[in-house]
Amino acid sequence: MTHREFSTADVDVAHEYLRSAYAEHSPRLSGDREAFRFRASSTREERFGVEFVAHSMELRTVVEPLGDLLVPHVLNGRLTLADRDDEVQADTGEEILMSPDTRLAVRWRGRELGLLRLDTAAVAWFAGDGVDGVRLRFPLARPVTPARARYWRSVVRHVTREFLTDQGAQSSPLIRGEIFRLLAATLLETFPVVRDEAPVRGMVEPVAIRRAIAFIDEHAHDDIGVAEVAEAARVGPRALQAAFHRHVGVTPTTFLRQVRLDRAHLDLRMADPAKGDTVAAIANTWGFTHHGRFAAAYRQRYGRSPRDTLFA
């Protein structure tokens, strides 16, 4: 993860930053240039980032295609975005999904935005774009329901308040991968992403399931998800999901989580608290981002707490 802080009182310098961080644009500004203030911060890895922008003037502009998926959350004021087909508006406390591949007209009246950034190609890969006939499109849109919007905000709060304040979690490739998949899955459920799908045809042979299980066993310590397992099994993600339900009784994600829980159990049995080994560190190693849920799952599977195993 890389972190960047930036501030300036120069309008031109501020918009050079915005061009480099987001997209080419020519701003039209209203307000007091002499009192202008700009602040920005970002914490990012290659697949996702959490960002903040504070701009003291009203802004109108047209931005070129962003490339990445951006979800701005209006911390105060109003943000209005428009493309050729639609116009959407977000007031304080609301958010919009910005289409990554179209020019957008922007009007921002307010001072502060929080932004969640996701790599478009990584989200498409996660969702199985190009496999099983699936094609994804990400239109300019508000959340599909208020309930989904509230859940999106709760996930972003979890990422900003827990993950980004935990250096141990940030240093874990597995946890970073789990955070990306959580954000990608939540985005796909929160906003009206267009899926052009062809029906799944044929049956997955048992040998493909065996390849998937072998891959999970060998790579449980790596940053993998359903897309990577499906590729190793030589089938599409949707076909793999259906086959796991039919032959294994759980989803591939649940099976992977069980394998990682078993590996964490072995590490706890071999750990030495006198040498500084901790439950939290072992949970982080195996990609469990929420230590309370890790402890509950561990107790359900092994009948004791992870701490009891560590100190046994």
SULWOTA-V14709 format. One record per residue. N is the residue number from 0. RES is the residue in one letter. OMEGA is omega in whole degrees, -180 to 180 (NA if undefined). BURIAL is 1 if it has 16 or more other ideal C-beta (glycine too) atoms within 10 Angstrom, else 0. Layout:
n = [N;N]
res = [RES;RES]
omega = [OMEGA;OMEGA]
burial = [BURIAL;BURIAL]
This chain:
n = [0;1;2;3;4;5;6;7;8;9;10;11;12;13;14;15;16;17;18;19;20;21;22;23;24;25;26;27;28;29;30;31;32;33;34;35;36;37;38;39;40;41;42;43;44;45;46;47;48;49;50;51;52;53;54;55;56;57;58;59;60;61;62;63;64;65;66;67;68;69;70;71;72;73;74;75;76;77;78;79;80;81;82;83;84;85;86;87;88;89;90;91;92;93;94;95;96;97;98;99;100;101;102;103;104;105;106;107;108;109;110;111;112;113;114;115;116;117;118;119;120;121;122;123;124;125;126;127;128;129;130;131;132;133;134;135;136;137;138;139;140;141;142;143;144;145;146;147;148;149;150;151;152;153;154;155;156;157;158;159;160;161;162;163;164;165;166;167;168;169;170;171;172;173;174;175;176;177;178;179;180;181;182;183;184;185;186;187;188;189;190;191;192;193;194;195;196;197;198;199;200;201;202;203;204;205;206;207;208;209;210;211;212;213;214;215;216;217;218;219;220;221;222;223;224;225;226;227;228;229;230;231;232;233;234;235;236;237;238;239;240;241;242;243;244;245;246;247;248;249;250;251;252;253;254;255;256;257;258;259;260;261;262;263;264;265;266;267;268;269;270;271;272;273;274;275;276;277;278;279;280;281;282;283;284;285;286;287;288;289;290;291;292;293;294;295;296;297;298;299;300;301;302;303;304;305;306;307;308;309;310;311]
res = [M;T;H;R;E;F;S;T;A;D;V;D;V;A;H;E;Y;L;R;S;A;Y;A;E;H;S;P;R;L;S;G;D;R;E;A;F;R;F;R;A;S;S;T;R;E;E;R;F;G;V;E;F;V;A;H;S;M;E;L;R;T;V;V;E;P;L;G;D;L;L;V;P;H;V;L;N;G;R;L;T;L;A;D;R;D;D;E;V;Q;A;D;T;G;E;E;I;L;M;S;P;D;T;R;L;A;V;R;W;R;G;R;E;L;G;L;L;R;L;D;T;A;A;V;A;W;F;A;G;D;G;V;D;G;V;R;L;R;F;P;L;A;R;P;V;T;P;A;R;A;R;Y;W;R;S;V;V;R;H;V;T;R;E;F;L;T;D;Q;G;A;Q;S;S;P;L;I;R;G;E;I;F;R;L;L;A;A;T;L;L;E;T;F;P;V;V;R;D;E;A;P;V;R;G;M;V;E;P;V;A;I;R;R;A;I;A;F;I;D;E;H;A;H;D;D;I;G;V;A;E;V;A;E;A;A;R;V;G;P;R;A;L;Q;A;A;F;H;R;H;V;G;V;T;P;T;T;F;L;R;Q;V;R;L;D;R;A;H;L;D;L;R;M;A;D;P;A;K;G;D;T;V;A;A;I;A;N;T;W;G;F;T;H;H;G;R;F;A;A;A;Y;R;Q;R;Y;G;R;S;P;R;D;T;L;F;A]
omega = [177;-179;-180;173;-178;175;179;172;-178;-177;-177;179;179;-176;169;176;-178;177;-178;-176;-173;-175;177;179;175;-172;166;-170;175;179;-175;179;-179;-180;-175;174;-180;174;177;174;176;171;-168;160;-171;-176;-178;177;174;-171;-178;176;173;-174;-169;-179;174;-172;167;179;169;-178;175;-179;-173;-176;177;170;178;175;176;176;-176;179;168;178;-176;176;178;-179;-180;169;-178;-171;-169;172;180;-175;175;175;-178;178;-177;-176;180;168;179;179;-175;-169;177;173;-176;170;-173;166;-177;176;-176;-173;-171;174;163;-178;172;-178;174;177;-174;-178;180;177;179;177;179;-176;178;179;180;180;-179;178;-177;170;-177;171;-175;-179;169;-173;167;177;-175;178;174;180;178;178;179;180;177;-180;180;178;179;177;178;-179;-175;-173;-178;-177;-175;175;-177;-178;178;178;-179;-178;-179;177;-180;-179;176;177;178;178;177;-178;176;180;-179;-180;-180;177;-178;179;-174;-175;-175;175;-178;178;171;-171;168;-180;176;-178;173;-179;176;-179;178;-180;177;175;179;177;180;-179;178;179;178;179;-177;-172;-179;180;-179;179;-179;175;-176;-177;-179;179;179;178;179;180;179;175;177;-180;-179;178;179;179;-178;-178;178;176;-174;-171;-175;178;177;176;174;179;178;179;178;179;178;178;180;177;177;179;176;177;179;179;178;179;-178;-174;179;-179;178;179;176;177;-178;176;-178;-179;180;176;178;-179;-176;169;180;-171;-177;-172;178;177;176;-179;-180;179;180;-180;179;-176;-172;176;178;-180;175;178;178;178;-179;-174;180;NA]
burial = [0;0;0;0;0;0;0;1;0;0;1;0;0;1;1;0;1;1;0;0;1;1;1;0;1;0;1;0;1;0;0;0;0;0;0;1;0;1;1;1;0;1;1;1;0;0;1;1;1;1;1;1;1;1;1;1;1;1;1;1;1;0;1;0;0;1;0;1;1;1;1;1;1;1;0;0;1;0;1;1;1;1;0;0;0;0;0;1;0;1;0;0;0;1;1;1;1;1;1;1;0;1;1;1;0;1;1;1;1;1;1;1;1;1;1;1;1;1;1;1;0;1;1;1;1;1;1;1;1;0;1;1;0;1;0;1;0;1;1;1;1;1;1;0;0;0;0;0;1;0;0;1;1;0;1;1;0;1;1;0;0;0;1;1;0;1;0;0;1;1;0;1;0;1;1;1;1;1;1;1;1;1;1;1;1;1;1;0;0;1;1;0;1;0;0;0;0;0;0;1;0;0;0;1;0;0;0;1;1;0;1;1;1;0;1;1;0;0;0;1;0;0;1;1;1;1;1;1;1;1;1;1;1;0;1;1;1;1;1;1;1;1;1;1;0;0;0;0;0;0;0;1;0;0;1;1;1;0;1;1;1;0;1;1;1;0;1;1;0;0;1;0;0;0;0;0;0;0;1;0;0;1;1;1;1;1;1;1;1;1;1;0;0;1;1;0;1;1;0;0;0;0;0;0;0;1;0;0;1;1;0;0]
